[in-house]
Amino acid sequence: MFDKCRKYEPFSTKLWLASPKMHGEEQKWIDDAIRTNWMSTVGENIDETERLLAEKVGCKYAVALSAGTAALHLAAKLAKIKPGDKVFSSDMTFDATVNPMVYEGAVPVFIDTEYDTWNMDPIALERAFELYPEVRVIVLTHLYGTPGKLDEIRKIADMHDAVLIEDAAESLGATYKGKQTGAFGEFSCISFNGNKIITGSSGGALLTDNVEAAGKVRKWSTQSRENAPWYQHEELGYNYRMSNVIAGVVRGQIPYLKEHIREKKKIYERYKERLKGLPVSMNPYDAENSEPNFWLSCMMLTSDAMCLQVRSETEALYIPEHRKSCPTEILEAIASINAEGRPVWKPMHMQPIYRMNPFINRYGDARAKTNAYIKRENYGADGKPSDVGADIFNRGLCLPSDNKMTEEQQDKVIEVIRACFE
């Protein structure tokens, strides 16, 4: 159906959404692991990676693990989640935020998003505690590298004696009032997946100021082996520890975190400047209090600039319209020049697996009114959509944000986006 941008020649090689940027030091530490024969889940690379991460974030302890998901799972165990416990979770996130809570038998209660940062709405969180005062765990995602409203959410957590788990998988290096994300929760989790701001190809880490918690995670992540001369096991364990080889890659990447953030910010600001005049806005942040790591540059169309777009569970259709567009059309346009964009995260309350879970917005329990698309009855008394996450999903998309992208490549992407509104 897409035909507005056929005049643009595709890139000869794929322009990715976000791919690793390697520097050479990674190979040095991989080779060191091979040379010293420390190929398993102990070694100098692991020790140094943990030291550097704790120092960088400003927490006391970092435990290197096989994935950010593993870190979230062990954070759920540290929070003492039991089967049937309700847990408040960011709604607009990747399902890796939520699934580890379910591993422990939790029932996620999804908290709607707010427009200021595209993160958990503190007003909706307060309303959730009115409805479920027994909840004692909050899982907060910092979406696309942008910090949530940490002062407000931390205050609410303290008021209700709730454990705050930060999913900082996407936000390593981002700050809120000068303090790194990952340093606000009792337990925090970061990811080194291949597309993150720094990578190990895989891997993650759990961050905490609690020495006992850090010790438990080290034990649990290595099959809960007891301190005995034989293999002694007294509690359930997991094979979750990071290997010394992967840690070598992370160790080589950490010194370049600030450089990567500068490059990502430049991409974001170039989009923001060169898309001026179009009925779109970039993913927002609180410039007075926070500095994102700008992991992904995203944009959202204004409501009156949307052509008709309909999505099923697995497909999307739209009707082209003069001077209007939609995420589906723009993503097709970007793909036509061999570049990668993506829809923003589909909110968890809209996912088939979690469709029956409670969903709370700032007006209360919104499940009865939830719809895949914003309709007139889904507006609150203040005139704002009562399902903010669904609205952002309907109108938002992620743009190519690879920090190896040239200005010429980015300008071509911008030209193609502009052509969608012709």
DOZA-199845 format. One line per field, with one value per residue (C-alpha): residue in three letters; residue number from 1; y, x, z. Coordinates in Angstrom, 3 decimals. Layout:
residu <- c(ALA | ...) $
num <- c(NUM | ...) $
c2 <- c(Y | ...) $
c1 <- c(X | ...) $
c3 <- c(Z | ...) $
***
This chain:
residu <- c(MET | PHE | ASP | LYS | CYS | ARG | LYS | TYR | GLU | PRO | PHE | SER | THR | LYS | LEU | TRP | LEU | ALA | SER | PRO | LYS | MET | HIS | GLY | GLU | GLU | GLN | LYS | TRP | ILE | ASP | ASP | ALA | ILE | ARG | THR | ASN | TRP | MET | SER | THR | VAL | GLY | GLU | ASN | ILE | ASP | GLU | THR | GLU | ARG | LEU | LEU | ALA | GLU | LYS | VAL | GLY | CYS | LYS | TYR | ALA | VAL | ALA | LEU | SER | ALA | GLY | THR | ALA | ALA | LEU | HIS | LEU | ALA | ALA | LYS | LEU | ALA | LYS | ILE | LYS | PRO | GLY | ASP | LYS | VAL | PHE | SER | SER | ASP | MET | THR | PHE | ASP | ALA | THR | VAL | ASN | PRO | MET | VAL | TYR | GLU | GLY | ALA | VAL | PRO | VAL | PHE | ILE | ASP | THR | GLU | TYR | ASP | THR | TRP | ASN | MET | ASP | PRO | ILE | ALA | LEU | GLU | ARG | ALA | PHE | GLU | LEU | TYR | PRO | GLU | VAL | ARG | VAL | ILE | VAL | LEU | THR | HIS | LEU | TYR | GLY | THR | PRO | GLY | LYS | LEU | ASP | GLU | ILE | ARG | LYS | ILE | ALA | ASP | MET | HIS | ASP | ALA | VAL | LEU | ILE | GLU | ASP | ALA | ALA | GLU | SER | LEU | GLY | ALA | THR | TYR | LYS | GLY | LYS | GLN | THR | GLY | ALA | PHE | GLY | GLU | PHE | SER | CYS | ILE | SER | PHE | ASN | GLY | ASN | LYS | ILE | ILE | THR | GLY | SER | SER | GLY | GLY | ALA | LEU | LEU | THR | ASP | ASN | VAL | GLU | ALA | ALA | GLY | LYS | VAL | ARG | LYS | TRP | SER | THR | GLN | SER | ARG | GLU | ASN | ALA | PRO | TRP | TYR | GLN | HIS | GLU | GLU | LEU | GLY | TYR | ASN | TYR | ARG | MET | SER | ASN | VAL | ILE | ALA | GLY | VAL | VAL | ARG | GLY | GLN | ILE | PRO | TYR | LEU | LYS | GLU | HIS | ILE | ARG | GLU | LYS | LYS | LYS | ILE | TYR | GLU | ARG | TYR | LYS | GLU | ARG | LEU | LYS | GLY | LEU | PRO | VAL | SER | MET | ASN | PRO | TYR | ASP | ALA | GLU | ASN | SER | GLU | PRO | ASN | PHE | TRP | LEU | SER | CYS | MET | MET | LEU | THR | SER | ASP | ALA | MET | CYS | LEU | GLN | VAL | ARG | SER | GLU | THR | GLU | ALA | LEU | TYR | ILE | PRO | GLU | HIS | ARG | LYS | SER | CYS | PRO | THR | GLU | ILE | LEU | GLU | ALA | ILE | ALA | SER | ILE | ASN | ALA | GLU | GLY | ARG | PRO | VAL | TRP | LYS | PRO | MET | HIS | MET | GLN | PRO | ILE | TYR | ARG | MET | ASN | PRO | PHE | ILE | ASN | ARG | TYR | GLY | ASP | ALA | ARG | ALA | LYS | THR | ASN | ALA | TYR | ILE | LYS | ARG | GLU | ASN | TYR | GLY | ALA | ASP | GLY | LYS | PRO | SER | ASP | VAL | GLY | ALA | ASP | ILE | PHE | ASN | ARG | GLY | LEU | CYS | LEU | PRO | SER | ASP | ASN | LYS | MET | THR | GLU | GLU | GLN | GLN | ASP | LYS | VAL | ILE | GLU | VAL | ILE | ARG | ALA | CYS | PHE | GLU) $
num <- c(1 | 2 | 3 | 4 | 5 | 6 | 7 | 8 | 9 | 10 | 11 | 12 | 13 | 14 | 15 | 16 | 17 | 18 | 19 | 20 | 21 | 22 | 23 | 24 | 25 | 26 | 27 | 28 | 29 | 30 | 31 | 32 | 33 | 34 | 35 | 36 | 37 | 38 | 39 | 40 | 41 | 42 | 43 | 44 | 45 | 46 | 47 | 48 | 49 | 50 | 51 | 52 | 53 | 54 | 55 | 56 | 57 | 58 | 59 | 60 | 61 | 62 | 63 | 64 | 65 | 66 | 67 | 68 | 69 | 70 | 71 | 72 | 73 | 74 | 75 | 76 | 77 | 78 | 79 | 80 | 81 | 82 | 83 | 84 | 85 | 86 | 87 | 88 | 89 | 90 | 91 | 92 | 93 | 94 | 95 | 96 | 97 | 98 | 99 | 100 | 101 | 102 | 103 | 104 | 105 | 106 | 107 | 108 | 109 | 110 | 111 | 112 | 113 | 114 | 115 | 116 | 117 | 118 | 119 | 120 | 121 | 122 | 123 | 124 | 125 | 126 | 127 | 128 | 129 | 130 | 131 | 132 | 133 | 134 | 135 | 136 | 137 | 138 | 139 | 140 | 141 | 142 | 143 | 144 | 145 | 146 | 147 | 148 | 149 | 150 | 151 | 152 | 153 | 154 | 155 | 156 | 157 | 158 | 159 | 160 | 161 | 162 | 163 | 164 | 165 | 166 | 167 | 168 | 169 | 170 | 171 | 172 | 173 | 174 | 175 | 176 | 177 | 178 | 179 | 180 | 181 | 182 | 183 | 184 | 185 | 186 | 187 | 188 | 189 | 190 | 191 | 192 | 193 | 194 | 195 | 196 | 197 | 198 | 199 | 200 | 201 | 202 | 203 | 204 | 205 | 206 | 207 | 208 | 209 | 210 | 211 | 212 | 213 | 214 | 215 | 216 | 217 | 218 | 219 | 220 | 221 | 222 | 223 | 224 | 225 | 226 | 227 | 228 | 229 | 230 | 231 | 232 | 233 | 234 | 235 | 236 | 237 | 238 | 239 | 240 | 241 | 242 | 243 | 244 | 245 | 246 | 247 | 248 | 249 | 250 | 251 | 252 | 253 | 254 | 255 | 256 | 257 | 258 | 259 | 260 | 261 | 262 | 263 | 264 | 265 | 266 | 267 | 268 | 269 | 270 | 271 | 272 | 273 | 274 | 275 | 276 | 277 | 278 | 279 | 280 | 281 | 282 | 283 | 284 | 285 | 286 | 287 | 288 | 289 | 290 | 291 | 292 | 293 | 294 | 295 | 296 | 297 | 298 | 299 | 300 | 301 | 302 | 303 | 304 | 305 | 306 | 307 | 308 | 309 | 310 | 311 | 312 | 313 | 314 | 315 | 316 | 317 | 318 | 319 | 320 | 321 | 322 | 323 | 324 | 325 | 326 | 327 | 328 | 329 | 330 | 331 | 332 | 333 | 334 | 335 | 336 | 337 | 338 | 339 | 340 | 341 | 342 | 343 | 344 | 345 | 346 | 347 | 348 | 349 | 350 | 351 | 352 | 353 | 354 | 355 | 356 | 357 | 358 | 359 | 360 | 361 | 362 | 363 | 364 | 365 | 366 | 367 | 368 | 369 | 370 | 371 | 372 | 373 | 374 | 375 | 376 | 377 | 378 | 379 | 380 | 381 | 382 | 383 | 384 | 385 | 386 | 387 | 388 | 389 | 390 | 391 | 392 | 393 | 394 | 395 | 396 | 397 | 398 | 399 | 400 | 401 | 402 | 403 | 404 | 405 | 406 | 407 | 408 | 409 | 410 | 411 | 412 | 413 | 414 | 415 | 416 | 417 | 418 | 419 | 420 | 421 | 422) $
c2 <- c(0.000 | 2.320 | 4.406 | 7.940 | 7.382 | 5.170 | 7.791 | 7.149 | 4.614 | 2.140 | 2.060 | -0.548 | -1.962 | -2.167 | 0.836 | -0.713 | 0.613 | 0.182 | -2.111 | -2.562 | -0.143 | -1.906 | -0.243 | -2.922 | -3.073 | -5.705 | -8.086 | -7.416 | -8.631 | -11.586 | -12.623 | -12.191 | -14.614 | -17.133 | -16.620 | -17.118 | -19.955 | -18.309 | -19.182 | -19.921 | -17.803 | -16.602 | -14.413 | -10.965 | -9.626 | -10.360 | -8.821 | -5.676 | -5.332 | -5.456 | -2.888 | -0.521 | -0.801 | -0.105 | 2.872 | 4.182 | 3.936 | 4.963 | 1.869 | -0.372 | -3.702 | -4.978 | -8.665 | -9.641 | -12.035 | -13.791 | -11.323 | -8.375 | -10.787 | -12.956 | -9.846 | -9.029 | -12.584 | -12.535 | -9.082 | -10.634 | -13.284 | -10.643 | -8.767 | -11.981 | -12.201 | -15.172 | -16.898 | -14.794 | -11.530 | -8.506 | -6.400 | -2.918 | -2.690 | -0.170 | -0.859 | 0.467 | -1.775 | -4.937 | -8.100 | -9.004 | -6.478 | -8.442 | -12.114 | -12.600 | -11.473 | -14.122 | -16.738 | -16.265 | -16.480 | -12.753 | -11.166 | -8.008 | -4.945 | -2.546 | 1.171 | 3.532 | 5.790 | 9.592 | 11.848 | 13.826 | 10.985 | 8.006 | 6.279 | 5.145 | 7.756 | 8.594 | 9.680 | 6.291 | 4.593 | 6.422 | 5.351 | 1.763 | 1.779 | 2.982 | -0.076 | -2.555 | -1.291 | -4.679 | -4.427 | -4.208 | -4.273 | -1.685 | -2.469 | 0.760 | 0.849 | 3.842 | 3.678 | 4.153 | 5.528 | 8.292 | 8.432 | 8.216 | 10.657 | 9.194 | 11.654 | 11.100 | 7.347 | 6.890 | 8.939 | 6.785 | 3.586 | 4.786 | 5.857 | 2.341 | 0.491 | -0.952 | -2.302 | -0.394 | -2.491 | -0.338 | -1.848 | 0.282 | -2.137 | 0.675 | 3.611 | 2.930 | 6.316 | 8.329 | 10.607 | 12.096 | 15.199 | 14.199 | 10.652 | 7.644 | 5.530 | 2.177 | 3.894 | 4.680 | 1.219 | -1.310 | -3.542 | -2.409 | -4.241 | -3.360 | -5.154 | -5.636 | -7.088 | -6.486 | -3.315 | -1.572 | 1.598 | -0.638 | -4.352 | -7.675 | -9.346 | -10.596 | -10.250 | -8.036 | -7.030 | -6.571 | -3.435 | -2.897 | -1.206 | -4.276 | -6.568 | -9.479 | -9.153 | -9.087 | -12.240 | -14.022 | -13.159 | -14.488 | -17.706 | -18.150 | -17.394 | -20.224 | -23.009 | -22.078 | -24.117 | -24.068 | -23.487 | -27.158 | -29.403 | -31.190 | -29.977 | -29.124 | -27.514 | -26.294 | -23.971 | -23.553 | -22.153 | -20.949 | -20.905 | -17.102 | -15.956 | -13.987 | -15.723 | -14.224 | -13.985 | -11.915 | -9.817 | -9.065 | -7.461 | -5.423 | -4.422 | -3.109 | -1.187 | 0.594 | 3.276 | 4.335 | 4.826 | 8.629 | 8.671 | 6.501 | 8.764 | 11.855 | 10.174 | 9.093 | 12.577 | 14.100 | 11.764 | 12.713 | 16.439 | 16.183 | 14.470 | 17.067 | 19.983 | 18.618 | 17.351 | 20.812 | 21.907 | 18.402 | 17.439 | 15.249 | 15.425 | 13.478 | 11.195 | 13.693 | 14.058 | 16.372 | 18.587 | 20.413 | 17.277 | 14.519 | 13.690 | 10.580 | 8.362 | 8.835 | 5.103 | 5.282 | 8.327 | 8.010 | 10.266 | 10.593 | 12.057 | 14.581 | 13.182 | 15.387 | 14.254 | 10.570 | 8.814 | 5.799 | 2.943 | -0.394 | -3.058 | -6.675 | -8.803 | -9.403 | -7.076 | -3.423 | -1.657 | 2.019 | 4.236 | 6.818 | 10.394 | 13.695 | 15.547 | 12.824 | 9.658 | 7.022 | 4.863 | 1.949 | 4.079 | 5.723 | 2.377 | 1.009 | 4.091 | 3.641 | -0.053 | 0.808 | 2.423 | -0.561 | 1.069 | -0.313 | 1.392 | -0.188 | 0.468 | 1.615 | -1.061 | -2.357 | -1.844 | -4.930 | -4.587 | -4.967 | -8.152 | -11.371 | -13.055 | -10.267 | -9.058 | -10.174 | -8.517 | -5.310 | -2.061 | 1.166 | 4.686 | 7.984 | 7.634 | 4.199 | 0.660 | 1.153 | -2.454 | -2.162 | 0.723 | -0.488 | -0.645 | -1.074 | 2.369 | 5.591 | 6.259 | 9.120 | 7.166 | 6.506 | 10.129 | 11.360 | 14.383 | 16.477 | 15.714 | 13.556 | 9.938 | 7.549 | 4.984 | 6.926 | 3.891 | 2.807 | 6.338 | 6.465 | 2.999 | 4.105 | 7.276 | 6.521 | 4.801 | 4.242 | 5.765 | 4.455 | 5.370 | 3.538 | 5.539 | 4.516 | 6.206 | 9.072 | 12.479 | 11.804 | 8.566 | 10.253 | 13.112 | 10.577 | 8.965 | 12.432 | 13.156 | 9.913 | 10.789 | 14.212 | 12.627 | 10.656 | 13.911 | 15.163) $
c1 <- c(0.000 | 2.972 | 4.038 | 4.963 | 8.721 | 9.488 | 11.885 | 14.432 | 17.177 | 17.691 | 20.914 | 23.358 | 23.772 | 21.137 | 20.774 | 19.868 | 17.692 | 20.594 | 23.570 | 26.782 | 29.654 | 32.929 | 36.264 | 38.971 | 39.466 | 36.748 | 38.974 | 41.869 | 39.897 | 38.388 | 41.913 | 42.981 | 40.262 | 41.442 | 45.132 | 44.572 | 42.073 | 39.368 | 36.469 | 33.726 | 31.839 | 34.852 | 37.760 | 39.275 | 36.930 | 33.888 | 35.452 | 36.513 | 33.193 | 31.335 | 33.677 | 33.370 | 29.572 | 29.109 | 31.447 | 29.709 | 26.159 | 27.004 | 25.840 | 27.831 | 27.474 | 26.984 | 26.551 | 27.225 | 24.613 | 23.714 | 20.953 | 18.939 | 16.010 | 18.026 | 18.694 | 14.977 | 14.143 | 16.590 | 15.329 | 11.864 | 13.268 | 15.040 | 11.732 | 10.244 | 7.446 | 5.182 | 2.612 | -0.529 | 1.131 | 0.168 | 3.021 | 2.723 | 4.545 | 5.147 | 2.626 | 4.541 | 7.596 | 9.062 | 7.591 | 10.999 | 10.131 | 7.051 | 7.752 | 10.336 | 7.758 | 5.403 | 8.178 | 7.743 | 3.946 | 3.170 | 0.071 | 1.180 | -1.019 | -0.193 | 0.162 | -0.633 | 1.903 | 2.199 | 2.978 | 5.829 | 8.386 | 6.428 | 7.016 | 4.898 | 2.325 | 2.762 | -0.881 | -1.994 | 0.401 | -1.197 | -4.617 | -3.377 | -2.397 | -5.895 | -7.277 | -4.598 | -3.056 | -1.471 | 1.018 | 4.658 | 6.627 | 6.878 | 8.734 | 9.621 | 10.997 | 12.957 | 11.681 | 14.086 | 16.742 | 14.563 | 14.290 | 10.842 | 9.570 | 11.796 | 11.174 | 7.438 | 7.612 | 10.259 | 8.099 | 5.042 | 7.058 | 8.365 | 4.901 | 3.581 | 6.696 | 7.104 | 10.273 | 11.242 | 12.830 | 14.293 | 14.345 | 17.209 | 17.941 | 17.630 | 18.864 | 22.456 | 24.169 | 20.943 | 20.630 | 17.872 | 18.906 | 22.508 | 22.073 | 22.282 | 19.234 | 19.818 | 20.760 | 17.211 | 15.729 | 16.415 | 17.327 | 18.033 | 18.727 | 20.649 | 21.131 | 24.053 | 22.005 | 23.424 | 21.399 | 21.940 | 23.967 | 26.930 | 26.916 | 28.423 | 26.468 | 24.384 | 24.508 | 23.126 | 23.696 | 21.839 | 22.689 | 22.136 | 23.530 | 22.686 | 25.674 | 23.458 | 21.329 | 24.427 | 25.704 | 22.402 | 22.373 | 25.908 | 24.893 | 21.550 | 23.095 | 25.621 | 23.128 | 23.006 | 26.054 | 26.801 | 30.233 | 31.144 | 33.912 | 31.309 | 28.301 | 25.866 | 22.516 | 19.923 | 17.821 | 16.838 | 19.554 | 19.973 | 22.635 | 22.547 | 26.158 | 27.916 | 30.864 | 34.341 | 34.383 | 31.179 | 32.455 | 35.518 | 33.307 | 31.413 | 34.695 | 35.956 | 32.722 | 32.301 | 34.954 | 32.971 | 29.606 | 29.804 | 30.929 | 27.982 | 25.580 | 26.982 | 26.506 | 22.955 | 22.063 | 23.366 | 21.085 | 18.088 | 18.746 | 19.236 | 15.862 | 14.243 | 15.671 | 15.111 | 11.593 | 10.425 | 7.332 | 5.894 | 2.979 | 5.236 | 7.141 | 10.118 | 9.955 | 9.934 | 11.990 | 12.133 | 15.057 | 15.052 | 15.607 | 16.884 | 19.334 | 18.468 | 21.046 | 19.043 | 19.270 | 16.430 | 15.043 | 11.274 | 8.538 | 4.777 | 2.326 | -0.290 | -3.812 | -5.043 | -2.164 | -3.107 | -4.565 | -6.742 | -4.659 | -6.013 | -4.012 | -4.877 | -2.755 | -0.139 | -0.837 | -1.486 | -3.345 | -3.801 | -5.461 | -3.040 | -4.205 | -2.845 | -0.753 | -1.397 | 0.419 | 0.683 | 3.391 | 2.662 | 3.157 | 6.319 | 7.820 | 7.108 | 8.758 | 11.845 | 11.997 | 11.790 | 15.254 | 16.715 | 16.557 | 15.071 | 12.446 | 9.983 | 6.655 | 6.955 | 6.378 | 2.837 | 1.538 | 1.382 | -2.328 | -2.964 | -0.905 | -2.937 | -0.935 | -1.792 | -5.110 | -7.031 | -4.663 | -5.697 | -4.799 | -4.879 | -4.884 | -5.135 | -8.920 | -8.939 | -9.416 | -9.450 | -9.771 | -13.468 | -12.781 | -9.516 | -9.453 | -6.690 | -7.534 | -8.502 | -12.217 | -14.318 | -15.520 | -11.901 | -11.235 | -11.133 | -12.887 | -9.786 | -10.102 | -6.960 | -6.994 | -7.659 | -5.338 | -2.160 | -0.051 | -2.496 | -2.486 | 1.320 | 1.376 | -1.166 | 0.725 | 4.379 | 7.356 | 11.092 | 13.446 | 16.819 | 19.155 | 22.355 | 25.328 | 27.354 | 24.779 | 26.218 | 24.563 | 23.882 | 22.099 | 20.045 | 19.138 | 17.831 | 15.662 | 14.342 | 13.551 | 11.583 | 9.625 | 8.809 | 7.608 | 5.022 | 3.221 | 3.091) $
c3 <- c(0.000 | 0.618 | -2.408 | -1.327 | -1.254 | -4.233 | -5.613 | -2.828 | -3.478 | -0.621 | 1.346 | 0.043 | 3.543 | 6.252 | 8.542 | 11.888 | 14.678 | 17.126 | 16.689 | 18.692 | 18.313 | 19.084 | 19.818 | 20.006 | 23.767 | 23.901 | 21.927 | 24.295 | 27.304 | 25.421 | 24.458 | 28.066 | 29.185 | 26.590 | 27.414 | 31.151 | 30.510 | 32.654 | 30.359 | 32.886 | 35.428 | 37.423 | 36.409 | 36.404 | 33.715 | 35.875 | 38.970 | 37.107 | 35.276 | 38.590 | 40.131 | 37.176 | 37.030 | 40.739 | 40.443 | 37.323 | 38.673 | 42.226 | 44.064 | 46.393 | 44.622 | 41.089 | 40.283 | 36.664 | 35.274 | 32.019 | 31.076 | 32.300 | 32.560 | 34.967 | 37.060 | 37.164 | 38.184 | 41.068 | 42.057 | 42.305 | 44.638 | 46.725 | 47.011 | 48.470 | 45.924 | 46.623 | 44.388 | 44.162 | 45.231 | 43.180 | 41.807 | 40.290 | 36.953 | 34.211 | 31.466 | 28.484 | 28.421 | 26.952 | 28.458 | 29.942 | 32.669 | 33.657 | 32.927 | 35.727 | 38.283 | 36.927 | 37.250 | 41.002 | 40.770 | 40.921 | 39.381 | 37.535 | 37.917 | 35.099 | 35.792 | 32.930 | 31.269 | 31.416 | 28.464 | 30.066 | 29.939 | 28.526 | 31.866 | 34.824 | 35.859 | 39.588 | 39.834 | 38.469 | 40.912 | 43.834 | 42.598 | 42.351 | 46.030 | 46.907 | 45.121 | 46.205 | 49.481 | 50.169 | 47.273 | 48.358 | 45.060 | 42.248 | 39.017 | 37.210 | 33.655 | 32.342 | 28.771 | 25.855 | 28.201 | 29.722 | 33.526 | 35.063 | 37.696 | 40.369 | 43.198 | 43.039 | 42.570 | 45.269 | 47.671 | 46.938 | 47.401 | 50.776 | 51.892 | 51.281 | 52.452 | 48.971 | 47.379 | 44.237 | 41.480 | 38.710 | 35.252 | 33.958 | 31.108 | 28.552 | 30.664 | 31.746 | 32.006 | 32.246 | 35.278 | 37.413 | 39.374 | 38.815 | 40.118 | 37.824 | 37.115 | 38.770 | 42.034 | 43.220 | 43.725 | 46.442 | 43.516 | 39.970 | 36.734 | 33.577 | 30.256 | 27.879 | 25.025 | 21.543 | 20.899 | 24.254 | 24.886 | 25.760 | 25.053 | 25.910 | 23.098 | 26.018 | 29.775 | 32.491 | 36.088 | 39.355 | 41.339 | 45.054 | 48.162 | 50.253 | 50.817 | 51.908 | 48.755 | 46.544 | 48.245 | 47.738 | 44.039 | 43.576 | 45.275 | 43.511 | 40.123 | 40.518 | 41.353 | 45.056 | 45.920 | 49.645 | 51.151 | 51.460 | 50.033 | 47.870 | 45.899 | 48.679 | 47.817 | 50.319 | 48.153 | 44.524 | 42.276 | 38.686 | 35.983 | 35.722 | 36.177 | 33.433 | 31.783 | 31.987 | 28.172 | 27.957 | 30.860 | 28.740 | 26.101 | 28.722 | 30.390 | 27.062 | 26.411 | 29.761 | 29.091 | 25.994 | 27.682 | 27.709 | 24.079 | 23.054 | 24.939 | 23.188 | 19.811 | 20.641 | 21.870 | 18.642 | 16.656 | 18.819 | 18.484 | 14.712 | 14.346 | 16.594 | 14.629 | 11.123 | 11.725 | 12.760 | 10.890 | 10.768 | 13.039 | 15.179 | 18.478 | 19.816 | 22.840 | 25.724 | 28.884 | 31.876 | 30.839 | 34.177 | 36.258 | 34.010 | 31.257 | 29.219 | 27.561 | 24.321 | 23.567 | 21.014 | 19.259 | 18.942 | 17.657 | 17.948 | 15.452 | 16.525 | 16.618 | 13.766 | 11.515 | 11.708 | 8.690 | 9.416 | 10.842 | 12.056 | 13.845 | 14.554 | 16.880 | 14.174 | 11.240 | 10.479 | 7.677 | 6.871 | 4.281 | 2.801 | 3.047 | 1.731 | 4.349 | 6.910 | 7.876 | 10.626 | 12.235 | 9.898 | 6.775 | 8.121 | 9.132 | 5.648 | 4.173 | 6.328 | 5.444 | 1.731 | 1.939 | 3.818 | 7.239 | 10.453 | 12.580 | 14.988 | 16.644 | 20.228 | 22.858 | 22.807 | 26.360 | 28.531 | 29.274 | 25.519 | 25.212 | 24.901 | 27.668 | 30.172 | 28.838 | 31.938 | 34.427 | 36.224 | 34.471 | 36.478 | 35.083 | 36.925 | 37.017 | 38.656 | 37.356 | 33.597 | 32.486 | 31.655 | 29.278 | 27.771 | 23.989 | 21.441 | 20.111 | 21.807 | 21.460 | 22.757 | 25.822 | 26.762 | 27.682 | 31.255 | 32.726 | 32.010 | 28.294 | 28.180 | 27.010 | 29.864 | 28.254 | 27.595 | 26.728 | 24.019 | 22.616 | 22.421 | 20.869 | 18.288 | 17.304 | 18.133 | 16.499 | 17.047 | 14.478 | 13.284 | 16.152 | 15.342 | 16.630 | 13.577 | 11.311 | 9.247 | 9.035 | 5.360 | 6.219 | 8.913 | 6.562 | 4.052 | 6.724 | 7.598 | 3.923 | 3.707 | 6.863 | 5.429 | 2.190 | 4.174 | 4.986 | 1.394) $
***
